[in-house]
Each structure stands twice: as structure tokens, then as C-alpha cells.
């Protein structure tokens, strides 16, 4: 798969609770478009430019439920991409590179795992969560 990617860390991935969660990464493309806590602007032929910083990974880690479910919201409108976890905006990308941005296609969600923990199964919102009737 290639294109925009929404990441979430697996359990115990990083000592501060968050390494990749909430970033915007373009798989097999331009790479990191925005790290957690960044708003970036991507222009043709240039690396993403940080135009605002609204938090750091340690602050954002406080909203992540390491031992429970997290809600990941993606807002994509035109060439504006916003990632939010548990109601907290984690990254914003303004993609003005018309020759490289994706106007259609799939959006990937990658769960980073460690040797200690296997990646959790992902279920659509309409499917019951394991061990529950919800």
C-alpha cells in the first residue's frame, strides 16, 4: 500500500507512551509529512515546512490509552489533512503539492508493534469489539 498513512503505536512502543501515534506519513512517497504536534505546509519540490507547533509528544501521550481503546479521527477536506486521537488534534498537513498529493485512494492505518506485544486486531466501528456486545 502507498499513500497517506495514519499511525498508532502498539503497547509499550516507546517510553513516553507515544512515538508515531498521530503523525501523518506518506508510505512509498514523501515520507514524514507531519510529526505529532506539528502543522505543516507541503509545497511542490520542497520538504514539509513546520508552520505551527501546538504540542509535543509527551503532552500528546497523556491522551493515549495504552491499555484500552483509542478513537482515531481523520478529517480530510481537499488538501487539508487533520489527525486527532481521543479528541486531541495530533497533526495537521496542508498539502499544496498538486503533482504528488493524493486526491483519491485508500488511507492506511499502521499499528507499530514491539517484540513484547503483538499488534491488536482492528475492527470497523460497526463490528463488536472483542469480549463485548458493543
Beta strands, then each sheet from edge to edge (+ up, - down):
strand 1: 3-9
strand 2: 24-27
strand 3: 31-34
strand 4: 38-42
strand 5: 49-53
strand 6: 72-77
strand 7: 80-85
strand 8: 88-95
strand 9: 108-112
sheet 1: 3+ 2- 1+ 9+
sheet 2: 5+ 4- 8- 7+ 6-
end
